[in-house]
Amino acid sequence: MSQHRGPRTATLDTVRWRLIAEDEAKEGVLGESDLMGLAAKHDIPERSLHRLSLGLRTTFFKEMVLSQPELASERKRVGKKKLAEVIRFVQISQEKLLKASDILQDIGFANPYGNAGVPHPAERYRAEFEAAIATLEECNRFFTAWNRNDLARFLATPNGNKTVDMRRTVLCVTIFNLWLDLGRTISYTTDPVSQQRTGPLIEFVRDIIFCLSDPATRLNGEAIKREIDAFNRDTQTSSS
């Protein structure tokens, strides 16, 4: 059984990302050939790309651990609802197991090992059965108390319709900050005829995503444009 350390990051992958385990890619998520190719094509120092590669490791862990305070109230609401459902099932199970226990009192079991002096196994299983009922009662009390005090939190995605690709957003924000550190402008251009979004930054992001997806994918410029617009809005808001 897996150990729940906290809410699972709500993300909807729009790209088939090349994910890693926490003990993999200790040198970063980009390979040596990726770093060399990106440095040459986009005129960026390899050491800067290496820092980017290291900074993106946790983003591409198979299980993201990212705080999302905007989901806190919804996780609380859904957690209470889901735990109430668990309590209902536990109580139904209790009722059925208690009926089974009553019936079991009138049932005896022959001991096929009696002649060999082996203890009757039925007694152990009777005791374990009663212990299971007692454990279920303890669970019911615990779940009921925690639900009454609003202490349950839903760990999965509360509303899948509102989920975005958090890996892509974190990737883009990390790239944009590198771009700024290099003294470059967070911008893009729009082709007046095709309306396609292009520019050095968009092409750089597309190349990074190509390296970090499996199969290798070139994201369309419109999706990156939305990330740029959101980043610029957040930057303006924080500076005002």
C-alpha positions in Angstrom: 0.0 0.0 0.0 1.4 3.4 -1.0 2.1 6.1 1.6 0.2 9.3 1.1 2.6 12.2 1.8 0.3 15.0 0.8 -2.1 16.1 -2.0 -1.1 14.9 -5.4 -0.4 17.7 -7.8 -3.4 18.3 -10.1 -2.0 18.3 -13.6 -3.3 17.3 -17.0 -0.4 16.4 -19.3 -0.9 17.9 -22.8 2.4 16.3 -23.9 3.6 12.8 -23.3 6.5 13.9 -21.0 9.6 11.8 -20.5 9.1 11.3 -16.7 11.8 10.1 -14.3 12.0 8.4 -10.9 13.4 10.5 -8.0 16.7 8.6 -8.1 17.2 9.2 -11.8 18.8 12.0 -13.9 20.9 13.3 -11.0 22.7 15.5 -13.5 19.5 17.0 -14.9 16.7 16.1 -17.3 18.6 17.2 -20.5 21.3 14.9 -21.9 24.7 16.1 -22.9 23.9 16.1 -26.6 20.7 18.1 -25.9 22.7 20.7 -24.0 25.3 21.0 -26.7 22.7 21.3 -29.5 20.6 23.8 -27.6 23.6 25.9 -26.7 24.7 26.1 -30.3 21.3 26.7 -31.9 20.1 29.4 -29.4 23.4 30.9 -28.4 23.1 30.1 -24.7 26.0 29.1 -22.5 26.0 25.4 -21.6 26.4 26.2 -17.9 23.1 28.1 -18.0 21.4 25.2 -19.7 22.8 22.8 -17.2 21.3 24.9 -14.4 18.0 24.8 -16.2 18.3 21.0 -16.6 18.9 20.5 -12.9 16.2 23.0 -11.9 13.6 21.0 -13.9 14.3 17.6 -12.2 11.4 17.7 -9.7 9.0 18.9 -12.4 9.5 15.7 -14.3 9.3 13.3 -11.4 6.6 10.7 -12.0 4.8 12.0 -8.9 4.8 15.8 -8.7 4.8 17.4 -5.3 3.7 21.0 -5.9 1.7 23.2 -3.5 -1.5 24.4 -5.1 -3.2 26.6 -2.4 -5.9 27.6 -4.9 -7.3 24.0 -4.6 -7.3 24.0 -0.7 -11.0 24.8 -0.2 -12.1 22.4 -2.9 -9.9 19.6 -1.6 -11.5 20.1 1.8 -15.1 20.1 0.4 -14.5 17.0 -1.7 -12.6 15.3 1.0 -15.6 15.6 3.4 -17.9 14.3 0.8 -15.7 11.3 -0.1 -15.0 10.4 3.5 -18.8 10.4 4.2 -19.1 7.9 1.4 -16.4 5.8 3.0 -18.2 5.9 6.4 -21.4 4.7 4.8 -19.6 1.7 3.2 -17.8 0.9 6.5 -21.1 1.0 8.4 -22.8 -1.3 5.8 -19.9 -3.7 6.1 -20.1 -3.6 9.9 -23.8 -4.5 9.8 -23.2 -7.4 7.5 -20.2 -8.7 9.4 -22.1 -8.5 12.7 -24.8 -10.7 11.1 -22.2 -13.1 9.9 -20.7 -13.2 13.4 -24.1 -14.1 14.9 -24.5 -17.0 12.4 -20.9 -18.1 13.0 -21.7 -18.7 16.7 -23.9 -21.7 15.7 -21.3 -23.2 13.3 -18.7 -25.8 14.4 -15.7 -27.0 12.4 -14.2 -30.4 12.3 -10.5 -30.5 13.0 -8.8 -32.7 10.3 -5.5 -32.3 12.2 -6.8 -33.4 15.6 -5.2 -36.9 15.5 -1.8 -35.2 14.9 -2.2 -33.0 18.0 -2.3 -29.8 15.9 -4.4 -27.0 17.4 -7.7 -26.4 15.8 -7.2 -23.6 13.1 -10.8 -22.5 13.4 -10.2 -20.9 16.8 -7.5 -18.6 15.3 -9.8 -17.6 12.4 -12.7 -17.0 14.7 -10.5 -14.7 16.8 -9.2 -12.9 13.7 -12.7 -12.5 12.4 -13.9 -10.8 15.7 -10.7 -8.7 15.7 -11.5 -7.5 12.2 -15.0 -6.4 13.4 -13.5 -4.5 16.3 -11.0 -2.8 14.0 -13.7 -1.8 11.6 -15.6 -0.2 14.6 -12.4 1.7 15.5 -12.0 2.9 11.9 -15.7 4.0 11.9 -15.2 6.1 15.0 -12.0 7.6 13.7 -13.4 8.5 10.2 -16.6 9.9 11.8 -14.7 12.1 14.2 -12.4 13.4 11.5 -15.3 14.1 9.1 -17.2 15.9 11.8 -14.2 18.2 12.4 -13.6 18.8 8.7 -10.1 17.2 8.8 -10.3 15.2 5.6 -8.6 16.4 2.4 -9.0 15.0 -1.1 -5.6 14.1 -2.5 -6.5 13.7 -6.2 -7.8 16.3 -8.6 -11.0 17.9 -7.1 -12.2 19.1 -10.5 -10.6 17.6 -13.6 -12.3 20.2 -15.9 -10.2 22.9 -14.3 -6.9 21.1 -14.4 -4.0 22.5 -16.5 -0.7 21.0 -17.5 1.4 22.0 -14.5 4.5 20.4 -15.9 4.3 22.6 -19.0 3.6 25.8 -16.9 6.5 25.1 -14.5 8.8 24.3 -17.4 7.8 27.5 -19.2 8.2 29.7 -16.2 11.6 28.2 -15.5 12.7 28.9 -19.1 11.3 32.4 -19.0 13.3 33.2 -15.9 16.4 31.9 -17.6 15.6 34.0 -20.7 15.4 37.1 -18.5 18.7 36.3 -16.7 20.2 36.2 -20.2 19.0 39.8 -20.7 16.4 38.8 -23.3 12.8 39.9 -23.8 9.8 37.7 -23.0 8.0 38.2 -26.2 6.7 36.6 -29.4 5.7 37.6 -32.9 2.5 36.9 -34.9 2.6 36.1 -38.6 0.1 38.6 -40.2 -1.1 36.0 -42.7 -1.1 32.6 -40.9 -1.5 34.1 -37.4 1.1 31.6 -36.2 3.1 32.5 -33.1 6.8 32.5 -33.6 10.0 34.1 -32.2 13.3 33.1 -30.6 11.7 32.3 -27.2 8.9 30.2 -28.6 11.4 28.3 -30.7 13.6 27.7 -27.7 10.7 26.4 -25.6 9.6 24.2 -28.5 13.1 22.7 -28.7 13.2 22.0 -24.9 9.8 20.3 -25.0 11.1 18.3 -28.0 13.9 17.0 -25.8 11.7 16.2 -22.8 8.8 14.5 -24.5 8.4 10.8 -25.5 7.7 10.6 -28.4 9.5 13.8 -29.2 6.8 16.5 -29.7 6.9 20.1 -31.0 4.3 22.0 -29.1 2.3 24.6 -31.2 3.2 28.2 -30.7 -0.3 29.2 -29.5 0.0 27.1 -26.3 3.4 28.7 -25.6 2.0 32.1 -26.3 -0.7 31.6 -23.6 2.1 30.7 -21.1 4.0 33.9 -22.1 0.9 36.1 -21.7 0.2 34.6 -18.3 3.8 35.0 -17.2 3.9 38.7 -18.3 0.6 39.4 -16.5 1.9 37.8 -13.3 5.1 39.8 -13.6 3.3 43.0 -14.1 1.0 42.3 -11.2 3.8 41.5 -8.8 5.8 44.6 -9.8 2.8 47.0 -9.4 
